[in-house]
Amino acid sequence: MVKSIKIVLQITILYILYQAGEWLSETFQLALPGSVIGMMLLILLLFTQVIRIEWIGDGAGFMVKYLPFFFIPSTLGIMQYYGIFQGRGFMLVIIVLVSTVLVMAVSGLIGHLSGGREGQP
Amino acid sequence: MNILAASGIIAMTILVYRLSLYIHRKAESPFTLPILSSTVILIIFLAVFDIPYEQYMIGGEWINQLLGPAVVALAYPLYIHRKVMVKLAVPLFTGTLAGAFIGVVSGVSMAKWTGFGTEILYAISAKSVTTPVAVVITESLGGITSLAAVMVMIAGIGGAVMHKYVFKVFGITSHLGRGMGMGAASHAIGTAEVMKDSQLEGSISTVAMVASAIIVSLITPLIVSWFV
């Protein structure tokens, strides 16, 4: 019980950082979304020890553990575009998949070959 | 009434997600990935009961609101692994830069060669980065933003489903290689996927995802201008 209250409170801190990121993104017309700016803010605050890792650790750990869950509503948005999987639109799906494999292979190989001992399992 | 409907939808989504986790544990395969099976199960459910997406979002919006803080939470594993991240900064940057370039060029050129119009070229250009960034990039170019969001989804889920094969075929076994490949190609959905297996890989993927978002938003207008 105490632990779940702690998690809720810590998620509230993350939410405030997200809103701060949204605000920064809008005010300065930044190309990055509020959530990503919020994440960079949190990193900065952790490094400068303004926020201590214990203050957000449990809540952040919880969010990260169930991260795919939070994507469900937005991925469901795909249901509004059934048409894309039919006819010529299907070509686009193939193109995106091929391009995704290329990116994964190129970035992955560069990382794999240049990482030295550090990046090994 | 709305609160009741919203709670019902949230409860149902949690239930479907738990069911997907269970299926994935029992039958582990890229095709039973929870993000994929949850989406498919819910789409079938909504189609059977004839519930439109807007109605689902009465509850879905509450979960969606938590996506923001969930992305903020990625700073936590990143901070835990900060020493490794600083050490790996150079390969991380070069690899992500190369991936971002290949991603935009290959997507736009293939769409061009298969005869798609300019609006579609714009929508496909930013598919490797997280949805909000892709939407902003597409909007500034004058492309169809909702189509861009669908392309991002396909790159994310597609990458999450295919990554084990891709890493096997290309012999990418290190944490650095795997994290970078996922983050650069499949943004936050890919990051969420590798985070389950390894926090270090997930953190590398987070850095690659953010770097990729910044790089893609800078280079896309230039690359697209070569093809239009």
HADDOCK unambig.tbl for C-alpha pairs under 7 A between the chains (distance, minus, plus):
assign (segid A and resid 11 and name CA) (segid B and resid 69 and name CA) 6.95 0.50 0.50
assign (segid A and resid 14 and name CA) (segid B and resid 69 and name CA) 5.01 0.50 0.50
assign (segid A and resid 14 and name CA) (segid B and resid 72 and name CA) 6.22 0.50 0.50
assign (segid A and resid 14 and name CA) (segid B and resid 73 and name CA) 6.67 0.50 0.50
assign (segid A and resid 15 and name CA) (segid B and resid 69 and name CA) 4.80 0.50 0.50
assign (segid A and resid 18 and name CA) (segid B and resid 68 and name CA) 5.82 0.50 0.50
assign (segid A and resid 18 and name CA) (segid B and resid 69 and name CA) 5.58 0.50 0.50
assign (segid A and resid 18 and name CA) (segid B and resid 72 and name CA) 6.42 0.50 0.50
assign (segid A and resid 31 and name CA) (segid B and resid 133 and name CA) 6.56 0.50 0.50
assign (segid A and resid 31 and name CA) (segid B and resid 136 and name CA) 6.56 0.50 0.50
assign (segid A and resid 32 and name CA) (segid B and resid 133 and name CA) 5.77 0.50 0.50
assign (segid A and resid 33 and name CA) (segid B and resid 132 and name CA) 5.76 0.50 0.50
assign (segid A and resid 33 and name CA) (segid B and resid 133 and name CA) 6.08 0.50 0.50
assign (segid A and resid 35 and name CA) (segid B and resid 68 and name CA) 4.88 0.50 0.50
assign (segid A and resid 35 and name CA) (segid B and resid 69 and name CA) 6.74 0.50 0.50
assign (segid A and resid 35 and name CA) (segid B and resid 71 and name CA) 5.79 0.50 0.50
assign (segid A and resid 35 and name CA) (segid B and resid 72 and name CA) 5.71 0.50 0.50
assign (segid A and resid 36 and name CA) (segid B and resid 71 and name CA) 6.66 0.50 0.50
assign (segid A and resid 36 and name CA) (segid B and resid 72 and name CA) 6.54 0.50 0.50
assign (segid A and resid 38 and name CA) (segid B and resid 72 and name CA) 5.47 0.50 0.50
assign (segid A and resid 39 and name CA) (segid B and resid 71 and name CA) 6.65 0.50 0.50
assign (segid A and resid 39 and name CA) (segid B and resid 72 and name CA) 3.98 0.50 0.50
assign (segid A and resid 39 and name CA) (segid B and resid 73 and name CA) 6.76 0.50 0.50
assign (segid A and resid 39 and name CA) (segid B and resid 74 and name CA) 6.70 0.50 0.50
assign (segid A and resid 39 and name CA) (segid B and resid 75 and name CA) 5.43 0.50 0.50
assign (segid A and resid 42 and name CA) (segid B and resid 75 and name CA) 6.25 0.50 0.50
assign (segid A and resid 43 and name CA) (segid B and resid 75 and name CA) 5.48 0.50 0.50
assign (segid A and resid 43 and name CA) (segid B and resid 79 and name CA) 6.57 0.50 0.50
assign (segid A and resid 57 and name CA) (segid B and resid 76 and name CA) 6.82 0.50 0.50
assign (segid A and resid 60 and name CA) (segid B and resid 73 and name CA) 4.65 0.50 0.50
assign (segid A and resid 60 and name CA) (segid B and resid 76 and name CA) 6.30 0.50 0.50
assign (segid A and resid 63 and name CA) (segid B and resid 70 and name CA) 5.28 0.50 0.50
assign (segid A and resid 63 and name CA) (segid B and resid 73 and name CA) 6.46 0.50 0.50
assign (segid A and resid 64 and name CA) (segid B and resid 70 and name CA) 6.50 0.50 0.50
assign (segid A and resid 64 and name CA) (segid B and resid 73 and name CA) 6.37 0.50 0.50
assign (segid A and resid 64 and name CA) (segid B and resid 74 and name CA) 6.49 0.50 0.50
assign (segid A and resid 65 and name CA) (segid B and resid 196 and name CA) 6.92 0.50 0.50
assign (segid A and resid 67 and name CA) (segid B and resid 70 and name CA) 6.47 0.50 0.50
assign (segid A and resid 67 and name CA) (segid B and resid 192 and name CA) 5.67 0.50 0.50
assign (segid A and resid 68 and name CA) (segid B and resid 35 and name CA) 5.95 0.50 0.50
assign (segid A and resid 68 and name CA) (segid B and resid 189 and name CA) 6.69 0.50 0.50
assign (segid A and resid 68 and name CA) (segid B and resid 192 and name CA) 5.70 0.50 0.50
assign (segid A and resid 69 and name CA) (segid B and resid 17 and name CA) 6.69 0.50 0.50
assign (segid A and resid 70 and name CA) (segid B and resid 63 and name CA) 5.89 0.50 0.50
assign (segid A and resid 70 and name CA) (segid B and resid 64 and name CA) 6.24 0.50 0.50
assign (segid A and resid 70 and name CA) (segid B and resid 66 and name CA) 6.61 0.50 0.50
assign (segid A and resid 70 and name CA) (segid B and resid 67 and name CA) 5.26 0.50 0.50
assign (segid A and resid 71 and name CA) (segid B and resid 67 and name CA) 6.74 0.50 0.50
assign (segid A and resid 72 and name CA) (segid B and resid 35 and name CA) 6.77 0.50 0.50
assign (segid A and resid 72 and name CA) (segid B and resid 39 and name CA) 6.38 0.50 0.50
assign (segid A and resid 73 and name CA) (segid B and resid 60 and name CA) 5.28 0.50 0.50
assign (segid A and resid 73 and name CA) (segid B and resid 64 and name CA) 6.18 0.50 0.50
assign (segid A and resid 74 and name CA) (segid B and resid 64 and name CA) 6.95 0.50 0.50
assign (segid A and resid 75 and name CA) (segid B and resid 39 and name CA) 6.84 0.50 0.50
assign (segid A and resid 75 and name CA) (segid B and resid 153 and name CA) 6.36 0.50 0.50
assign (segid A and resid 76 and name CA) (segid B and resid 39 and name CA) 5.89 0.50 0.50
assign (segid A and resid 76 and name CA) (segid B and resid 43 and name CA) 6.91 0.50 0.50
assign (segid A and resid 77 and name CA) (segid B and resid 53 and name CA) 6.89 0.50 0.50
assign (segid A and resid 78 and name CA) (segid B and resid 150 and name CA) 5.98 0.50 0.50
assign (segid A and resid 79 and name CA) (segid B and resid 43 and name CA) 6.70 0.50 0.50
assign (segid A and resid 92 and name CA) (segid B and resid 111 and name CA) 7.00 0.50 0.50
assign (segid A and resid 95 and name CA) (segid B and resid 107 and name CA) 6.36 0.50 0.50
assign (segid A and resid 95 and name CA) (segid B and resid 110 and name CA) 6.53 0.50 0.50
assign (segid A and resid 96 and name CA) (segid B and resid 107 and name CA) 6.37 0.50 0.50
assign (segid A and resid 96 and name CA) (segid B and resid 151 and name CA) 6.84 0.50 0.50
assign (segid A and resid 96 and name CA) (segid B and resid 155 and name CA) 6.11 0.50 0.50
assign (segid A and resid 97 and name CA) (segid B and resid 155 and name CA) 6.20 0.50 0.50
assign (segid A and resid 97 and name CA) (segid B and resid 158 and name CA) 6.29 0.50 0.50
assign (segid A and resid 99 and name CA) (segid B and resid 103 and name CA) 5.82 0.50 0.50
assign (segid A and resid 99 and name CA) (segid B and resid 106 and name CA) 5.77 0.50 0.50
assign (segid A and resid 99 and name CA) (segid B and resid 107 and name CA) 5.67 0.50 0.50
assign (segid A and resid 100 and name CA) (segid B and resid 103 and name CA) 6.87 0.50 0.50
assign (segid A and resid 100 and name CA) (segid B and resid 155 and name CA) 5.93 0.50 0.50
assign (segid A and resid 100 and name CA) (segid B and resid 159 and name CA) 6.51 0.50 0.50
assign (segid A and resid 100 and name CA) (segid B and resid 185 and name CA) 5.36 0.50 0.50
assign (segid A and resid 101 and name CA) (segid B and resid 166 and name CA) 6.86 0.50 0.50
assign (segid A and resid 103 and name CA) (segid B and resid 99 and name CA) 4.72 0.50 0.50
assign (segid A and resid 103 and name CA) (segid B and resid 102 and name CA) 6.13 0.50 0.50
assign (segid A and resid 103 and name CA) (segid B and resid 103 and name CA) 5.48 0.50 0.50
assign (segid A and resid 103 and name CA) (segid B and resid 181 and name CA) 6.87 0.50 0.50
assign (segid A and resid 103 and name CA) (segid B and resid 184 and name CA) 6.72 0.50 0.50
assign (segid A and resid 103 and name CA) (segid B and resid 185 and name CA) 5.32 0.50 0.50
assign (segid A and resid 104 and name CA) (segid B and resid 181 and name CA) 4.06 0.50 0.50
assign (segid A and resid 104 and name CA) (segid B and resid 182 and name CA) 6.13 0.50 0.50
assign (segid A and resid 104 and name CA) (segid B and resid 184 and name CA) 6.66 0.50 0.50
assign (segid A and resid 104 and name CA) (segid B and resid 185 and name CA) 5.17 0.50 0.50
assign (segid A and resid 105 and name CA) (segid B and resid 166 and name CA) 6.81 0.50 0.50
assign (segid A and resid 105 and name CA) (segid B and resid 170 and name CA) 6.78 0.50 0.50
assign (segid A and resid 105 and name CA) (segid B and resid 181 and name CA) 6.39 0.50 0.50
assign (segid A and resid 106 and name CA) (segid B and resid 99 and name CA) 5.78 0.50 0.50
assign (segid A and resid 107 and name CA) (segid B and resid 95 and name CA) 4.58 0.50 0.50
assign (segid A and resid 107 and name CA) (segid B and resid 96 and name CA) 5.65 0.50 0.50
assign (segid A and resid 107 and name CA) (segid B and resid 98 and name CA) 6.54 0.50 0.50
assign (segid A and resid 107 and name CA) (segid B and resid 99 and name CA) 4.95 0.50 0.50
assign (segid A and resid 107 and name CA) (segid B and resid 180 and name CA) 5.83 0.50 0.50
assign (segid A and resid 107 and name CA) (segid B and resid 181 and name CA) 4.96 0.50 0.50
assign (segid A and resid 107 and name CA) (segid B and resid 184 and name CA) 6.74 0.50 0.50
assign (segid A and resid 108 and name CA) (segid B and resid 172 and name CA) 6.45 0.50 0.50
assign (segid A and resid 108 and name CA) (segid B and resid 177 and name CA) 4.08 0.50 0.50
assign (segid A and resid 108 and name CA) (segid B and resid 178 and name CA) 5.57 0.50 0.50
assign (segid A and resid 108 and name CA) (segid B and resid 180 and name CA) 5.44 0.50 0.50
assign (segid A and resid 108 and name CA) (segid B and resid 181 and name CA) 4.06 0.50 0.50
assign (segid A and resid 109 and name CA) (segid B and resid 172 and name CA) 6.24 0.50 0.50
assign (segid A and resid 109 and name CA) (segid B and resid 177 and name CA) 5.93 0.50 0.50
assign (segid A and resid 110 and name CA) (segid B and resid 95 and name CA) 5.25 0.50 0.50
assign (segid A and resid 110 and name CA) (segid B and resid 177 and name CA) 6.90 0.50 0.50
assign (segid A and resid 111 and name CA) (segid B and resid 91 and name CA) 5.92 0.50 0.50
assign (segid A and resid 111 and name CA) (segid B and resid 92 and name CA) 6.58 0.50 0.50
assign (segid A and resid 111 and name CA) (segid B and resid 95 and name CA) 6.00 0.50 0.50
assign (segid A and resid 111 and name CA) (segid B and resid 176 and name CA) 5.40 0.50 0.50
assign (segid A and resid 111 and name CA) (segid B and resid 177 and name CA) 4.14 0.50 0.50
assign (segid A and resid 111 and name CA) (segid B and resid 180 and name CA) 6.40 0.50 0.50
assign (segid A and resid 112 and name CA) (segid B and resid 172 and name CA) 5.96 0.50 0.50
assign (segid A and resid 112 and name CA) (segid B and resid 174 and name CA) 5.64 0.50 0.50
assign (segid A and resid 112 and name CA) (segid B and resid 176 and name CA) 5.95 0.50 0.50
assign (segid A and resid 112 and name CA) (segid B and resid 177 and name CA) 4.04 0.50 0.50
assign (segid A and resid 114 and name CA) (segid B and resid 91 and name CA) 6.08 0.50 0.50
assign (segid A and resid 115 and name CA) (segid B and resid 88 and name CA) 6.94 0.50 0.50
assign (segid A and resid 115 and name CA) (segid B and resid 91 and name CA) 6.62 0.50 0.50
assign (segid A and resid 115 and name CA) (segid B and resid 176 and name CA) 6.41 0.50 0.50
assign (segid A and resid 119 and name CA) (segid B and resid 174 and name CA) 5.52 0.50 0.50
assign (segid A and resid 119 and name CA) (segid B and resid 175 and name CA) 5.30 0.50 0.50
assign (segid A and resid 119 and name CA) (segid B and resid 176 and name CA) 4.70 0.50 0.50
assign (segid A and resid 120 and name CA) (segid B and resid 174 and name CA) 4.48 0.50 0.50
assign (segid A and resid 120 and name CA) (segid B and resid 175 and name CA) 5.90 0.50 0.50
assign (segid A and resid 121 and name CA) (segid B and resid 174 and name CA) 5.49 0.50 0.50
assign (segid A and resid 121 and name CA) (segid B and resid 175 and name CA) 5.88 0.50 0.50
